[in-house]
């Protein structure tokens, strides 16, 4: 698995909440049997006009965000389908980090990312950072004010640093297991296969009554 | 303290716990389809690994398959994906219900149908609507392709332990109001991220009275409320479903009796505590229609398109974008919104009972001349059963198209698509922008409401037709 330790890059803004996986990568790009080439599908329907030309009104097509590798969005990014293609598209589209707000409202928490998307991100070395809503609002304002603003995501220190004349740093929380996996670039399957004995023990204690086979 | 249904199943599937509270969970059933599996099989091949438990794995093709002409897949890329699944299943020894097989269908329809889905199991699939199987009292959730590869190789998954949320549906449904309306109302209430991080357990008197088909509709859309899994405690309705029909992988005779005795232990204990609870009142529930671009943007059919500033869980800016995309003006009565297309299908609402209920509404009537209606059974067994009951002839006599089984226009990966601007009353699960075709406008409804809209040419309160 790809490691993530620190990353510095230009910050891009996508001022939308509930960006679903159908928007991140529309279905026509899910037919590939390869793991590469998904950048072409990233935000395809938003990036293009009906005649196929680039849509100048779509935020991420703007020159100020060209080459950006840190994407800041609104809450519940990646909701919808389980397609890992969405993470592949974001990653292959040049992003290493996505930042979204965690909102607490009326005693309810609205997370920055949908569960399956966040899970898939870890497997592909894409760092998802949740920050409190006012902090994300502040980042939106600063990036709007200072085009080509760069930031560094330091996973070990759990800090997102904005490189203004005077640096501004925000601390972020992250699941310790996710952090460990990303920093060490661990291969989940190898780790699990190292516990093969425990799996075999479980299987002996829980035999399958009616296995699936073509003949039944 | 007692345990919830979720806790009982989780605890009995732990191979190993980790200090962070997560666990390596054993996976009883792994369902596979053509879209999210090719890279996983390729990963196994490159690492020289095998499928650990082919007997716990079953594959079908549903997302890409044509529903009109079955002889040939004309789209070369779709065809390559379907052929990759055939090759992978044969190479790795996985049972495949492919195109032309009598059991082919949408993966979440054939699991229960074949008796593969049973109470107390853990079930995963590279598809977010795996939550459907929770209707049988299982922990069932969607996973990404890396996790598909992990399950193929190890028959386990490392998972963080989610919270539990009890959802109680009180009261009873009026005629014409369905389980689709129950789940749409819930999502409207909690928002599309309201269940993120939780497993929802649906209960209450209204749920107890539902058939298995109706329960599956509710659990199916758990993910639209952000929850990876939703579940319903098994009861006699569940056991009767499993014991009935031709379900080759369900236990029979004495084995079934023993299994039922064990399954009766699964429901949440009376003193079990949920991390969170939500209540939805069914006495006042009206048929629901979505107006926007996510399933939480929903109103009563008797209601109007809302003002951007009065939409729960959505900022006015995002609500305005949704209204623009949908081409709707605030204040418009939902019953004044005309439609072009009706899609009756998907893993949410394409079981034979769904088709029967829609057929009842449409029988002896005509689909409005301005409307095209597509009826796509969820599986080939559903299609044959419907044809044996004459449902296909009710639909075709009304002017609807009767198709072969597949996901079809729910996500439009096959040729069944909306044109830009086309407005659809759909029994599927997602009204995202472009979901049913670029520029297409989707309104989610129940099968009854879809059939009623087909006849009227616009949304109508199906209760008036009962």
Boltz contact constraints between the chains, C-beta under 6 A:
constraints:
  - contact:
      token1: [A, 17]
      token2: [B, 318]
      max_distance: 6.0
  - contact:
      token1: [A, 18]
      token2: [B, 192]
      max_distance: 6.0
  - contact:
      token1: [A, 18]
      token2: [B, 294]
      max_distance: 6.0
  - contact:
      token1: [A, 20]
      token2: [B, 432]
      max_distance: 6.0
  - contact:
      token1: [A, 22]
      token2: [B, 432]
      max_distance: 6.0
  - contact:
      token1: [A, 22]
      token2: [B, 435]
      max_distance: 6.0
  - contact:
      token1: [A, 26]
      token2: [B, 434]
      max_distance: 6.0
  - contact:
      token1: [A, 27]
      token2: [B, 411]
      max_distance: 6.0
  - contact:
      token1: [A, 27]
      token2: [B, 413]
      max_distance: 6.0
  - contact:
      token1: [A, 30]
      token2: [B, 35]
      max_distance: 6.0
  - contact:
      token1: [A, 31]
      token2: [B, 77]
      max_distance: 6.0
  - contact:
      token1: [A, 31]
      token2: [B, 78]
      max_distance: 6.0
  - contact:
      token1: [A, 31]
      token2: [B, 81]
      max_distance: 6.0
  - contact:
      token1: [A, 33]
      token2: [B, 38]
      max_distance: 6.0
  - contact:
      token1: [A, 33]
      token2: [B, 81]
      max_distance: 6.0
  - contact:
      token1: [A, 33]
      token2: [B, 84]
      max_distance: 6.0
  - contact:
      token1: [A, 35]
      token2: [B, 39]
      max_distance: 6.0
  - contact:
      token1: [A, 45]
      token2: [B, 434]
      max_distance: 6.0
  - contact:
      token1: [A, 45]
      token2: [B, 438]
      max_distance: 6.0
  - contact:
      token1: [A, 76]
      token2: [B, 193]
      max_distance: 6.0
  - contact:
      token1: [A, 79]
      token2: [B, 192]
      max_distance: 6.0
  - contact:
      token1: [A, 81]
      token2: [B, 128]
      max_distance: 6.0
  - contact:
      token1: [A, 82]
      token2: [B, 127]
      max_distance: 6.0
  - contact:
      token1: [A, 82]
      token2: [B, 128]
      max_distance: 6.0
  - contact:
      token1: [A, 82]
      token2: [B, 142]
      max_distance: 6.0
  - contact:
      token1: [A, 82]
      token2: [B, 144]
      max_distance: 6.0
  - contact:
      token1: [A, 84]
      token2: [B, 144]
      max_distance: 6.0
  - contact:
      token1: [A, 84]
      token2: [B, 145]
      max_distance: 6.0
  - contact:
      token1: [A, 110]
      token2: [B, 193]
      max_distance: 6.0
  - contact:
      token1: [A, 111]
      token2: [B, 196]
      max_distance: 6.0
  - contact:
      token1: [A, 115]
      token2: [B, 196]
      max_distance: 6.0
  - contact:
      token1: [A, 115]
      token2: [B, 228]
      max_distance: 6.0
  - contact:
      token1: [A, 116]
      token2: [B, 142]
      max_distance: 6.0
  - contact:
      token1: [A, 120]
      token2: [B, 144]
      max_distance: 6.0
  - contact:
      token1: [A, 123]
      token2: [B, 146]
      max_distance: 6.0
  - contact:
      token1: [A, 176]
      token2: [B, 20]
      max_distance: 6.0
  - contact:
      token1: [A, 177]
      token2: [B, 20]
      max_distance: 6.0
  - contact:
      token1: [A, 188]
      token2: [B, 150]
      max_distance: 6.0
  - contact:
      token1: [A, 189]
      token2: [B, 150]
      max_distance: 6.0
  - contact:
      token1: [A, 189]
      token2: [B, 153]
      max_distance: 6.0
  - contact:
      token1: [A, 192]
      token2: [B, 154]
      max_distance: 6.0
  - contact:
      token1: [A, 192]
      token2: [B, 156]
      max_distance: 6.0
  - contact:
      token1: [A, 198]
      token2: [B, 15]
      max_distance: 6.0
  - contact:
      token1: [A, 198]
      token2: [B, 16]
      max_distance: 6.0
  - contact:
      token1: [A, 199]
      token2: [B, 15]
      max_distance: 6.0
  - contact:
      token1: [A, 199]
      token2: [B, 156]
      max_distance: 6.0
  - contact:
      token1: [A, 202]
      token2: [B, 15]
      max_distance: 6.0
  - contact:
      token1: [A, 202]
      token2: [B, 26]
      max_distance: 6.0
  - contact:
      token1: [A, 208]
      token2: [B, 55]
      max_distance: 6.0
  - contact:
      token1: [A, 210]
      token2: [B, 249]
      max_distance: 6.0
  - contact:
      token1: [A, 211]
      token2: [B, 55]
      max_distance: 6.0
  - contact:
      token1: [A, 212]
      token2: [B, 55]
      max_distance: 6.0
  - contact:
      token1: [A, 212]
      token2: [B, 58]
      max_distance: 6.0
  - contact:
      token1: [A, 212]
      token2: [B, 95]
      max_distance: 6.0
  - contact:
      token1: [A, 214]
      token2: [B, 95]
      max_distance: 6.0
  - contact:
      token1: [A, 216]
      token2: [B, 248]
      max_distance: 6.0
